[in-house]
Amino acid sequence: MEIDVPFQVAAEGGSHALGLQRGSNTERITVKIPAGVETGSVIRLAGQGEPGQDGGPAGDLLLTIRVAPHPWFRREGNNILLEVPITPSEAALGAKVDVPTLSEGTVTVTIPPGTSSGMKLRLRGKGIPDRKTKRRGDQFVVVKIAVPKDLDPEARKLFEQLQQTAPQSPRAGLW
């Protein structure tokens, strides 16, 4: 049987309610999901399968896990990635930004001055626990510079002034 498990439960472990159809009856059971399972993982529930032939003991129920996507986090092995939008001024000057973690609530991350879009900042040990070693992976904060779409005249003037004061060509020497 395939079951859909929320991202948080798959990452941190927990219990998941499940409805089983046995003949004409629907039975509700609670399954313990170990921390760190991923899509394709199989959980065996001994004795919870179909009844054996000729009154024999029930077989095992094999549950194949499908992990539901998370609205913010993306998993890569035992690491998780979180894209965090910052303003151009935060990227240029540096900033302190609050970001969510999987299990520890919100933490403050320091964005260093001169940060480019795509830069990864590591939060050690804030990823998903390894199923065998129990050591946690890391969380990577992936910086995305969010440029304003609509500039008021004053902001536009400031950007033009910045362009004249500190001209740059980030493509120089690339091709």
GUDO-448831 format. One record per atom (N, C-alpha, C, O, CB): residue number from 1; residue in one letter; x, y, z. Coordinates in steps of 0.001 Angstrom, whole numbers, plus 500000, padded with zeros to 6 digits. Glycine has a CB too. Example, Ala and Ser with C-alpha at 12.3 -4.5 7.8 and 13.67 -1.06 7.14 Angstrom:
// GUDO-448831
  pos  code      px      py      pz
    1     a  513190  494310  507800
    1     a  512300  495500  507800
    1     a  513200  496700  507800
    1     a  514236  496681  508465
    1     a  511308  495527  509046
    2     s  512850  497750  507080
    2     s  513670  498940  507140
    2     s  512900  500030  507870
    2     s  513409  501138  508039
    2     s  514084  499402  505725
//
This chain:
// GUDO-448831
  pos  code      px      py      pz
    1     m  500847  498834  500000
    1     m  500000  500000  500000
    1     m  500899  501238  500000
    1     m  501915  501261  500695
    1     m  499033  499993  501222
    2     e  500533  502269  499225
    2     e  501265  503537  499228
    2     e  500545  504528  500125
    2     e  499317  504613  500118
    2     e  501408  504106  497790
    3     i  501329  505281  500905
    3     i  500723  506309  501753
    3     i  501454  507637  501557
    3     i  502662  507670  501320
    3     i  500755  505884  503248
    4     d  500702  508717  501660
    4     d  501272  510060  501598
    4     d  501541  510532  503014
    4     d  500658  510498  503871
    4     d  500326  511047  500851
    5     v  502770  510976  503252
    5     v  503184  511429  504577
    5     v  503599  512890  504472
    5     v  504335  513253  503554
    5     v  504351  510551  505145
    6     p  503139  513741  505400
    6     p  503579  515139  505374
    6     p  505099  515252  505511
    6     p  505731  514440  506188
    6     p  502893  515930  506496
    7     f  505674  516257  504867
    7     f  507126  516483  504863
    7     f  507696  516490  506279
    7     f  508699  515831  506551
    7     f  507458  517807  504164
    8     q  507055  517235  507180
    8     q  507540  517375  508559
    8     q  507584  516027  509270
    8     q  508552  515732  509971
    8     q  506652  518349  509344
    9     v  506548  515204  509100
    9     v  506509  513884  509750
    9     v  507597  512982  509178
    9     v  508258  512259  509923
    9     v  505115  513222  509570
   10     a  507790  513022  507852
   10     a  508834  512203  507235
   10     a  510216  512623  507719
   10     a  511079  511774  507939
   10     a  508760  512302  505708
   11     a  510432  513914  507886
   11     a  511745  514410  508294
   11     a  512024  514157  509768
   11     a  513100  513676  510123
   11     a  511855  515891  508002
   12     e  511070  514474  510624
   12     e  511291  514416  512072
   12     e  510781  513139  512730
   12     e  511107  512856  513883
   12     e  510638  515588  512722
   13     g  509984  512372  511997
   13     g  509373  511181  512584
   13     g  508098  511558  513308
   13     g  507862  512732  513594
   13     g  510347  510479  513544
   14     g  507291  510582  513601
   14     g  506027  510828  514283
   14     g  505037  509748  513923
   14     g  505408  508702  513390
   14     g  505465  512210  513927
   15     s  503784  510001  514213
   15     s  502767  509012  513888
   15     s  501867  509542  512785
   15     s  501696  510749  512613
   15     s  501940  508645  515133
   16     h  501299  508603  512046
   16     h  500458  508948  510906
   16     h  499259  508007  510902
   16     h  499423  506787  510909
   16     h  501255  508858  509558
   17     a  498052  508575  510890
   17     a  496833  507768  510890
   17     a  496581  507230  509488
   17     a  496868  507891  508490
   17     a  495618  508598  511383
   18     l  496042  506026  509434
   18     l  495863  505339  508168
   18     l  494576  504527  508221
   18     l  494295  503875  509226
   18     l  497076  504433  507850
   19     g  493798  504561  507151
   19     g  492576  503759  507059
   19     g  492819  502533  506203
   19     g  493270  502654  505064
   19     g  491416  504590  506483
   20     l  492525  501341  506740
   20     l  492698  500088  506009
   20     l  491337  499479  505713
   20     l  490470  499428  506584
   20     l  493575  499095  506809
   21     q  491156  499027  504501
   21     q  489929  498352  504105
   21     q  490127  496852  504273
   21     q  490929  496242  503567
   21     q  489537  498705  502639
   22     r  489406  496271  505195
   22     r  489477  494820  505418
   22     r  488086  494253  505177
   22     r  487196  494358  506020
   22     r  489991  494474  506874
   23     g  487925  493652  504008
   23     g  486592  493166  503645
   23     g  485652  494350  503502
   23     g  485906  495263  502716
   23     g  486053  492163  504703
   24     s  484561  494332  504267
   24     s  483603  495446  504210
   24     s  483846  496461  505323
   24     s  483142  497467  505410
   24     s  482171  494916  504300
   25     n  484830  496206  506166
   25     n  485114  497102  507292
   25     n  486315  497997  506993
   25     n  487267  497593  506324
   25     n  485370  496290  508574
   26     t  486241  499224  507510
   26     t  487383  500125  507435
   26     t  487986  500212  508833
   26     t  487298  500522  509805
   26     t  486969  501547  506897
   27     e  489262  499937  508910
   27     e  489948  499935  510200
   27     e  490962  501077  510215
   27     e  491698  501264  509246
   27     e  490649  498560  510468
   28     r  491005  501839  511303
   28     r  491973  502932  511437
   28     r  493128  502447  512307
   28     r  492930  501927  513406
   28     r  491307  504217  512051
   29     i  494344  502633  511783
   29     i  495525  502303  512583
   29     i  496460  503511  512565
   29     i  496391  504359  511676
   29     i  496250  501014  512034
   30     t  497324  503566  513556
   30     t  498330  504615  513616
   30     t  499686  503973  513365
   30     t  500070  503002  514018
   30     t  498300  505364  514992
   31     v  500400  504545  512397
   31     v  501698  504007  511997
   31     v  502791  504921  512534
   31     v  502696  506144  512424
   31     v  501800  503867  510445
   32     k  503841  504317  513121
   32     k  504990  505097  513577
   32     k  505920  505302  512382
   32     k  506417  504341  511795
   32     k  505738  504382  514766
   33     i  506146  506572  512031
   33     i  507018  506916  510911
   33     i  508384  507285  511488
   33     i  508482  508240  512258
   33     i  506419  508096  510048
   34     p  509444  506546  511131
   34     p  510767  506891  511651
   34     p  511301  508177  511003
   34     p  510991  508472  509849
   34     p  511751  505730  511413
   35     a  512090  508921  511746
   35     a  512681  510162  511236
   35     a  513593  509860  510059
   35     a  514348  508887  510081
   35     a  513465  510894  512346
   36     g  513521  510700  509027
   36     g  514427  510595  507893
   36     g  513929  509757  506732
   36     g  514672  509548  505773
   36     g  515694  510045  508349
   37     v  512672  509260  506787
   37     v  512194  508478  505643
   37     v  512059  509383  504428
   37     v  511854  510591  504556
   37     v  510838  507791  505965
   38     e  512175  508786  503255
   38     e  512017  509556  502021
   38     e  511103  508799  501073
   38     e  510761  507642  501318
   38     e  513392  509833  501353
   39     t  510713  509449  500003
   39     t  509843  508810  499028
   39     t  510490  507519  498550
   39     t  511666  507497  498185
   39     t  509554  509754  497838
   40     g  509708  506444  498555
   40     g  510207  505128  498156
   40     g  510591  504246  499327
   40     g  510744  503036  499158
   40     g  511386  505286  497258
   41     s  510754  504830  500530
   41     s  511057  504017  501710
   41     s  509878  503079  501981
   41     s  508728  503419  501705
   41     s  511350  504920  502957
   42     v  510177  501896  502525
   42     v  509140  500913  502824
   42     v  509147  500632  504322
   42     v  510197  500404  504923
   42     v  509355  499601  502011
   43     i  507949  500653  504912
   43     i  507780  500314  506329
   43     i  506988  499009  506383
   43     i  505952  498874  505731
   43     i  507046  501476  507134
   44     r  507480  498061  507157
   44     r  506809  496754  507293
   44     r  506043  496726  508613
   44     r  506602  496988  509678
   44     r  507846  495571  507229
   45     l  504747  496402  508520
   45     l  503924  496224  509713
   45     l  503614  494736  509832
   45     l  502762  494209  509116
   45     l  502603  497085  509644
   46     a  504311  494067  510744
   46     a  504175  492619  510901
   46     a  502756  492263  511349
   46     a  502210  492865  512273
   46     a  505209  492083  511917
   47     g  502174  491270  510673
   47     g  500857  490757  511060
   47     g  499691  491659  510717
   47     g  498563  491362  511112
   47     g  500841  490506  512506
   48     q  499913  492743  510001
   48     q  498831  493674  509675
   48     q  498307  493499  508252
   48     q  497433  494248  507813
   48     q  499306  495095  509866
   49     g  498842  492506  507526
   49     g  498430  492289  506143
   49     g  497171  491457  506043
   49     g  496399  491346  506995
   49     g  499535  491624  505370
   50     e  496978  490873  504868
   50     e  495794  490052  504607
   50     e  495877  488749  505407
   50     e  496968  488257  505697
   50     e  495658  489750  503089
   51     p  494706  488194  505762
   51     p  494703  486901  506476
   51     p  495332  485807  505622
   51     p  495231  485817  504395
   51     p  493262  486498  506869
   52     g  495977  484873  506293
   52     g  496610  483761  505591
   52     g  495572  482796  505031
   52     g  494405  482836  505420
   52     g  497564  483020  506523
   53     q  495994  481940  504127
   53     q  495088  480952  503542
   53     q  494746  479874  504560
   53     q  495560  479512  505409
   53     q  495713  480319  502287
   54     d  493542  479379  504455
   54     d  493059  478297  505315
   54     d  493237  478609  506800
   54     d  493616  477741  507586
   54     d  493782  477008  504977
   55     g  492953  479881  507178
   55     g  493008  480259  508588
   55     g  494401  480530  509106
   55     g  494598  480644  510316
   55     g  492393  479200  509407
   56     g  495373  480636  508217
   56     g  496748  480902  508631
   56     g  496907  482318  509174
   56     g  496001  483141  509039
   56     g  497699  480686  507462
   57     p  498045  482604  509784
   57     p  498262  483941  510355
   57     p  498307  485009  509261
   57     p  498665  484737  508115
   57     p  499569  483970  511170
   58     a  497934  486229  509646
   58     a  497943  487362  508709
   58     a  499376  487657  508267
   58     a  500328  487488  509028
   58     a  497305  488626  509360
   59     g  499500  488100  507023
   59     g  500813  488461  506494
   59     g  501212  489852  506956
   59     g  500546  490459  507795
   59     g  500816  488391  504963
   60     d  502298  490342  506404
   60     d  502790  491676  506752
   60     d  502210  492697  505785
   60     d  501936  492388  504625
   60     d  504342  491722  506730
   61     l  502030  493893  506270
   61     l  501582  495008  505436
   61     l  502805  495853  505126
   61     l  503491  496328  506031
   61     l  500458  495860  506145
   62     l  503072  496038  503834
   62     l  504210  496855  503411
   62     l  503692  498203  502961
   62     l  502873  498289  502045
   62     l  505020  496164  502274
   63     l  504170  499258  503607
   63     l  503760  500623  503277
   63     l  504886  501311  502525
   63     l  505997  501435  503042
   63     l  503383  501423  504556
   64     t  504607  501758  501310
   64     t  505576  502521  500531
   64     t  505271  503998  500752
   64     t  504140  504443  500559
   64     t  505524  502141  498999
   65     i  506286  504749  501155
   65     i  506124  506152  501542
   65     i  506224  507074  500328
   65     i  507102  506916  499480
   65     i  507179  506542  502586
   66     r  505318  508027  500264
   66     r  505416  509169  499343
   66     r  505408  510408  500231
   66     r  504438  510661  500946
   66     r  504221  509196  498264
   67     v  506488  511173  500183
   67     v  506595  512368  501030
   67     v  505983  513553  500287
   67     v  506358  513856  499154
   67     v  508089  512661  501412
   68     a  505041  514211  500943
   68     a  504394  515388  500356
   68     a  505393  516542  500309
   68     a  506242  516653  501194
   68     a  503124  515792  501169
   69     p  505307  517401  499296
   69     p  506226  518547  499236
   69     p  505936  519541  500357
   69     p  504815  519619  500861
   69     p  506121  519251  497870
   70     h  506949  520288  500733
   70     h  506817  521328  501757
   70     h  506723  522673  501046
   70     h  507344  522854  499999
   70     h  508027  521303  502769
   71     p  505964  523617  501589
   71     p  505858  524910  500898
   71     p  507166  525703  500839
   71     p  507328  526530  499942
   71     p  504816  525745  501571
   72     w  508108  525477  501773
   72     w  509355  526261  501796
   72     w  510590  525409  501606
   72     w  511509  525809  500891
   72     w  509472  527011  503095
   73     f  510635  524233  502234
   73     f  511848  523415  502254
   73     f  511886  522449  501073
   73     f  510853  521974  500602
   73     f  511942  522638  503568
   74     r  513116  522170  500604
   74     r  513350  521163  499578
   74     r  514459  520249  500110
   74     r  515450  520722  500667
   74     r  513742  521821  498181
   75     r  514283  518966  499935
   75     r  515236  518000  500476
   75     r  516254  517573  499425
   75     r  515902  517323  498272
   75     r  514500  516778  501017
   76     e  517520  517491  499831
   76     e  518595  516916  499019
   76     e  519388  516001  499942
   76     e  520247  516461  500695
   76     e  519519  518038  498365
   77     g  519097  514707  499881
   77     g  519712  513766  500810
   77     g  519226  514077  502220
   77     g  518021  514137  502462
   77     g  521266  513832  500731
   78     n  520151  514275  503145
   78     n  519775  514643  504511
   78     n  519861  516152  504743
   78     n  519649  516632  505857
   78     n  520666  513916  505512
   79     n  520172  516888  503682
   79     n  520206  518353  503771
   79     n  518880  518914  503281
   79     n  518182  518296  502478
   79     n  521390  518939  502943
   80     i  518551  520096  503780
   80     i  517369  520781  503273
   80     i  517780  522163  502788
   80     i  518703  522778  503322
   80     i  516263  520879  504364
   81     l  517078  522638  501767
   81     l  517342  523951  501193
   81     l  516129  524835  501399
   81     l  514988  524385  501306
   81     l  517694  523845  499691
   82     l  516394  526094  501678
   82     l  515347  527083  501872
   82     l  515749  528332  501103
   82     l  516778  528941  501396
   82     l  515118  527394  503391
   83     e  514936  528717  500116
   83     e  515219  529944  499376
   83     e  514691  531123  500174
   83     e  513535  531133  500597
   83     e  514586  529907  497951
   84     v  515561  532133  500381
   84     v  515202  533309  501167
   84     v  515394  534561  500321
   84     v  516513  534871  499910
   84     v  516048  533389  502467
   85     p  514304  535282  500058
   85     p  514433  536517  499277
   85     p  514985  537650  500150
   85     p  514589  537813  501304
   85     p  513064  536922  498673
   86     i  515908  538426  499572
   86     i  516426  539610  500256
   86     i  516395  540777  499272
   86     i  516317  540579  498060
   86     i  517882  539367  500802
   87     t  516456  541977  499800
   87     t  516445  543170  498955
   87     t  517847  543442  498417
   87     t  518827  542940  498966
   87     t  515921  544395  499744
   88     p  517951  544233  497348
   88     p  519281  544590  496846
   88     p  520134  545296  497904
   88     p  521343  545072  497969
   88     p  519148  545480  495620
   89     s  519521  546140  498725
   89     s  520308  546833  499751
   89     s  520784  545861  500836
   89     s  521891  546015  501352
   89     s  519479  547966  500385
   90     e  519962  544860  501191
   90     e  520404  543845  502155
   90     e  521571  543045  501580
   90     e  522504  542695  502303
   90     e  519233  542896  502529
   91     a  521519  542757  500276
   91     a  522607  542013  499632
   91     a  523893  542830  499614
   91     a  524971  542300  499881
   91     a  522214  541619  498201
   92     a  523783  544101  499304
   92     a  524969  544951  499186
   92     a  525562  545301  500554
   92     a  526781  545282  500729
   92     a  524619  546230  498433
   93     l  524707  545617  501510
   93     l  525182  546120  502805
   93     l  525286  545049  503889
   93     l  525943  545256  504910
   93     l  524271  547206  503282
   94     g  524637  543906  503666
   94     g  524571  542885  504708
   94     g  523335  543110  505558
   94     g  522792  544214  505605
   94     g  525844  542903  505584
   95     a  522893  542053  506232
   95     a  521683  542155  507039
   95     a  521581  540954  507971
   95     a  522308  539972  507821
   95     a  520430  542254  506140
   96     k  520688  541046  508914
   96     k  520310  539915  509758
   96     k  518875  539568  509378
   96     k  517991  540424  509402
   96     k  520450  540251  511312
   97     v  518653  538290  509023
   97     v  517360  537845  508516
   97     v  516886  536648  509329
   97     v  517655  535718  509574
   97     v  517446  537488  507008
   98     d  515625  536668  509747
   98     d  515045  535526  510447
   98     d  514560  534509  509424
   98     d  513860  534857  508473
   98     d  513883  535971  511377
   99     v  514941  533227  509628
   99     v  514525  532152  508723
   99     v  513987  530980  509541
   99     v  514461  530731  510650
   99     v  515710  531693  507820
  100     p  512995  530254  509000
  100     p  512485  529079  509714
  100     p  513441  527906  509576
  100     p  514164  527791  508587
  100     p  511097  528689  509191
  101     t  513436  527035  510584
  101     t  514168  525773  510507
  101     t  513146  524653  510625
  101     t  511988  524892  510969
  101     t  515273  525667  511628
  102     l  513570  523456  510345
  102     l  512673  522316  510359
  102     l  512195  521983  511768
  102     l  511018  521681  511966
  102     l  513356  521115  509749
  103     s  513092  522036  512746
  103     s  512725  521558  514078
  103     s  512986  522546  515204
  103     s  512575  522295  516338
  103     s  513456  520310  514364
  104     e  513654  523659  514930
  104     e  514038  524564  516016
  104     e  513388  525929  515924
  104     e  513882  526877  516533
  104     e  515521  524731  516034
  105     g  512306  526061  515190
  105     g  511657  527362  515069
  105     g  512460  528286  514170
  105     g  513060  527852  513186
  105     g  511471  527997  516443
  106     t  512464  529556  514517
  106     t  513134  530562  513701
  106     t  514510  530881  514261
  106     t  514689  530984  515475
  106     t  512289  531835  513617
  107     v  515495  531038  513357
  107     v  516840  531462  513754
  107     v  517218  532683  512919
  107     v  516665  532909  511843
  107     v  517890  530300  513567
  108     t  518165  533463  513428
  108     t  518634  534647  512719
  108     t  519918  534311  511968
  108     t  520873  533789  512542
  108     t  518863  535826  513701
  109     v  519920  534621  510675
  109     v  521069  534359  509807
  109     v  521672  535698  509414
  109     v  520956  536651  509110
  109     v  520659  533529  508538
  110     t  523008  535756  509425
  110     t  523706  536971  509005
  110     t  524024  536867  507523
  110     t  524727  535956  507086
  110     t  525005  537191  509836
  111     i  523495  537816  506755
  111     i  523802  537912  505328
  111     i  525024  538817  505221
  111     i  524946  539990  505584
  111     i  522570  538474  504482
  112     p  526166  538293  504725
  112     p  527360  539137  504657
  112     p  527232  540215  503572
  112     p  526548  540007  502570
  112     p  528599  538273  504392
  113     p  527885  541360  503770
  113     p  527868  542398  502731
  113     p  528419  541852  501409
  113     p  529369  541069  501403
  113     p  528691  543630  503183
  114     g  527824  542265  500305
  114     g  528279  541833  498987
  114     g  527775  540458  498576
  114     g  528370  539815  497711
  114     g  529763  541834  498951
  115     t  526693  540002  499182
  115     t  526134  538692  498867
  115     t  525451  538714  497502
  115     t  524697  539636  497191
  115     t  525140  538255  499955
  116     s  525722  537690  496692
  116     s  525080  537556  495379
  116     s  523932  536571  495461
  116     s  523885  535728  496356
  116     s  526096  537104  494310
  117     s  523011  536684  494524
  117     s  521900  535754  494428
  117     s  522440  534353  494165
  117     s  523346  534180  493350
  117     s  520912  536184  493315
  118     g  521893  533357  494849
  118     g  522341  531983  494687
  118     g  523333  531537  495749
  118     g  523605  530343  495873
  118     g  522953  531815  493342
  119     m  523879  532474  496518
  119     m  524834  532103  497576
  119     m  524132  531218  498606
  119     m  522975  531453  498954
  119     m  525434  533376  498265
  120     k  524854  530190  499091
  120     k  524300  529279  500090
  120     k  524981  529526  501430
  120     k  526208  529542  501525
  120     k  524474  527799  499650
  121     l  524177  529714  502446
  121     l  524676  529862  503817
  121     l  524278  528599  504582
  121     l  523118  528187  504548
  121     l  524099  531170  504514
  122     r  525242  527989  505269
  122     r  525001  526709  505946
  122     r  524592  526907  507410
  122     r  525185  527694  508147
  122     r  526255  525831  505872
  123     l  523561  526163  507795
  123     l  523173  526051  509199
  123     l  523443  524597  509585
  123     l  522649  523706  509284
  123     l  521643  526465  509441
  124     r  524574  524371  510254
  124     r  524998  523007  510577
  124     r  524014  522293  511498
  124     r  523515  522853  512474
  124     r  526368  523030  511222
  125     g  523754  521028  511145
  125     g  522944  520174  512012
  125     g  521469  520523  512063
  125     g  520769  520077  512973
  125     g  523483  520221  513375
  126     k  520979  521301  511122
  126     k  519569  521685  511142
  126     k  518781  521018  510008
  126     k  517688  521459  509656
  126     k  519441  523206  511042
  127     g  519357  519942  509440
  127     g  518697  519215  508362
  127     g  517924  518016  508885
  127     g  517371  518047  509984
  127     g  519714  518763  507333
  128     i  517896  516971  508089
  128     i  517117  515764  508390
  128     i  518043  514715  509004
  128     i  519164  514526  508532
  128     i  516423  515204  507102
  129     p  517571  514020  510072
  129     p  518417  512989  510683
  129     p  518612  511792  509754
  129     p  517674  511355  509088
  129     p  517809  512523  512005
  130     d  519833  511270  509714
  130     d  520131  510075  508945
  130     d  519458  508886  509636
  130     d  519510  508770  510860
  130     d  521679  509857  508810
  131     r  518831  508012  508860
  131     r  518088  506884  509449
  131     r  518988  505915  510191
  131     r  518543  505264  511136
  131     r  517334  506137  508372
  132     k  520262  505803  509778
  132     k  521157  504839  510424
  132     k  521993  505484  511520
  132     k  522039  504979  512642
  132     k  522071  504199  509393
  133     t  522655  506596  511206
  133     t  523583  507203  512162
  133     t  522899  508181  513117
  133     t  523457  508517  514161
  133     t  524688  507917  511418
  134     k  521700  508637  512768
  134     k  520930  509625  513548
  134     k  521556  511022  513525
  134     k  521036  511944  514153
  134     k  520801  509157  514990
  135     r  522693  511184  512790
  135     r  523289  512512  512660
  135     r  522493  513333  511675
  135     r  522092  512840  510621
  135     r  524759  512419  512217
  136     r  522263  514593  512021
  136     r  521477  515468  511159
  136     r  522318  516040  510031
  136     r  523504  516325  510191
  136     r  520863  516594  511969
  137     g  521663  516198  508882
  137     g  522273  516919  507782
  137     g  522251  518413  508096
  137     g  522011  518809  509237
  137     g  521542  516619  506448
  138     d  522500  519234  507089
  138     d  522542  520683  507268
  138     d  521365  521338  506567
  138     d  520742  520753  505682
  138     d  523862  521258  506739
  139     q  521078  522552  506977
  139     q  520105  523372  506259
  139     q  520890  524440  505516
  139     q  521764  525088  506092
  139     q  519037  524010  507234
  140     f  520582  524621  504249
  140     f  521222  525653  503449
  140     f  520202  526737  503139
  140     f  519117  526463  502624
  140     f  521818  525063  502146
  141     v  520566  527960  503458
  141     v  519761  529127  503123
  141     v  520286  529615  501779
  141     v  521432  530052  501675
  141     v  519839  530260  504246
  142     v  519445  529540  500752
  142     v  519833  529954  499404
  142     v  519295  531360  499183
  142     v  518084  531579  499174
  142     v  519292  528958  498310
  143     v  520206  532308  499006
  143     v  519838  533721  498889
  143     v  519306  534010  497482
  143     v  519911  533622  496483
  143     v  521054  534633  499206
  144     k  518178  534690  497426
  144     k  517599  535154  496163
  144     k  517337  536648  496301
  144     k  516559  537080  497152
  144     k  516274  534370  495805
  145     i  517994  537423  495456
  145     i  517804  538875  495523
  145     i  516503  539217  494812
  145     i  516317  538897  493638
  145     i  519015  539645  494882
  146     a  515612  539870  495538
  146     a  514301  540257  495012
  146     a  514338  541740  494653
  146     a  514368  542610  495524
  146     a  513161  539960  496048
  147     v  514334  541999  493358
  147     v  514395  543377  492861
  147     v  512974  543929  492800
  147     v  512069  543246  492321
  147     v  515088  543448  491452
  148     p  512766  545161  493279
  148     p  511411  545719  493239
  148     p  510925  545900  491806
  148     p  511680  546320  490929
  148     p  511366  547059  493976
  149     k  509643  545574  491579
  149     k  509069  545701  490240
  149     k  508656  547136  489944
  149     k  508891  547643  488847
  149     k  507869  544773  490088
  150     d  508057  547770  490899
  150     d  507593  549144  490716
  150     d  508397  550072  491613
  150     d  508387  549933  492836
  150     d  506078  549266  491022
  151     l  509090  551013  490998
  151     l  509888  551976  491753
  151     l  509180  553325  491737
  151     l  508717  553788  490695
  151     l  511328  552099  491165
  152     d  509105  553942  492904
  152     d  508595  555309  492902
  152     d  509716  556211  492380
  152     d  510870  555785  492337
  152     d  508114  555755  494343
  153     p  509408  557422  491991
  153     p  510429  558289  491379
  153     p  511676  558465  492249
  153     p  512789  558498  491724
  153     p  509833  559649  491085
  154     e  511511  558576  493554
  154     e  512668  558780  494437
  154     e  513573  557543  494447
  154     e  514795  557669  494376
  154     e  512198  559107  495876
  155     a  512972  556343  494536
  155     a  513758  555110  494528
  155     a  514472  554938  493187
  155     a  515629  554522  493142
  155     a  512857  553892  494815
  156     r  513783  555255  492112
  156     r  514390  555158  490776
  156     r  515607  556073  490684
  156     r  516644  555690  490140
  156     r  513359  555522  489674
  157     k  515472  557283  491219
  157     k  516564  558251  491197
  157     k  517761  557715  491984
  157     k  518906  557869  491559
  157     k  516099  559608  491776
  158     l  517496  557087  493128
  158     l  518573  556525  493950
  158     l  519290  555385  493232
  158     l  520516  555286  493300
  158     l  518017  556028  495285
  159     f  518535  554519  492540
  159     f  519164  553435  491777
  159     f  520011  553999  490633
  159     f  521103  553496  490372
  159     f  518091  552471  491220
  160     e  519524  555031  489953
  160     e  520297  555651  488879
  160     e  521569  556292  489420
  160     e  522631  556229  488801
  160     e  519451  556696  488146
  161     q  521436  556912  490592
  161     q  522597  557532  491236
  161     q  523617  556458  491626
  161     q  524819  556661  491454
  161     q  522161  558346  492487
  162     l  523157  555329  492144
  162     l  524034  554222  492501
  162     l  524750  553684  491262
  162     l  525941  553379  491310
  162     l  523235  553101  493187
  163     q  524020  553569  490156
  163     q  524603  553065  488916
  163     q  525724  553977  488415
  163     q  526728  553496  487891
  163     q  523523  552925  487844
  164     q  525557  555279  488574
  164     q  526578  556229  488123
  164     q  527751  556289  489104
  164     q  528904  556417  488691
  164     q  525965  557628  487949
  165     t  527457  556196  490400
  165     t  528490  556310  491425
  165     t  529382  555071  491487
  165     t  530598  555186  491644
  165     t  527849  556550  492778
  166     a  528782  553897  491366
  166     a  529543  552643  491473
  166     a  529237  551761  490270
  166     a  528574  550734  490411
  166     a  529207  551893  492798
  167     p  529720  552154  489070
  167     p  529425  551339  487883
  167     p  530120  549980  487966
  167     p  531286  549882  488348
  167     p  529861  552078  486599
  168     q  529376  548941  487598
  168     q  529914  547585  487608
  168     q  529462  546856  486366
  168     q  528423  547172  485787
  168     q  529478  546823  488870
  169     s  530241  545888  485966
  169     s  529839  544982  484896
  169     s  530046  543567  485398
  169     s  531138  543019  485248
  169     s  530647  545244  483576
  170     p  529017  542952  485998
  170     p  529190  541610  486542
  170     p  529462  540557  485478
  170     p  529845  539436  485815
  170     p  527976  541223  487319
  171     r  529276  540886  484199
  171     r  529529  539955  483102
  171     r  530929  540091  482527
  171     r  531330  539299  481674
  171     r  528518  540164  482011
  172     a  531677  541090  482988
  172     a  533029  541333  482442
  172     a  533896  540093  482638
  172     a  534005  539569  483746
  172     a  533695  542571  483126
  173     g  534509  539631  481555
  173     g  535416  538510  481608
  173     g  534739  537140  481550
  173     g  535422  536116  481579
  173     g  536217  538604  482836
  174     l  533421  537107  481468
  174     l  532739  535804  481429
  174     l  532751  535211  480026
  174     l  532876  533996  479872
  174     l  531295  535943  481920
  175     w  532622  536058  478992
  175     w  532625  535551  477612
  175     w  533267  536526  476692
  175     w  533361  536273  475491
  175     w  531224  535249  477134
//
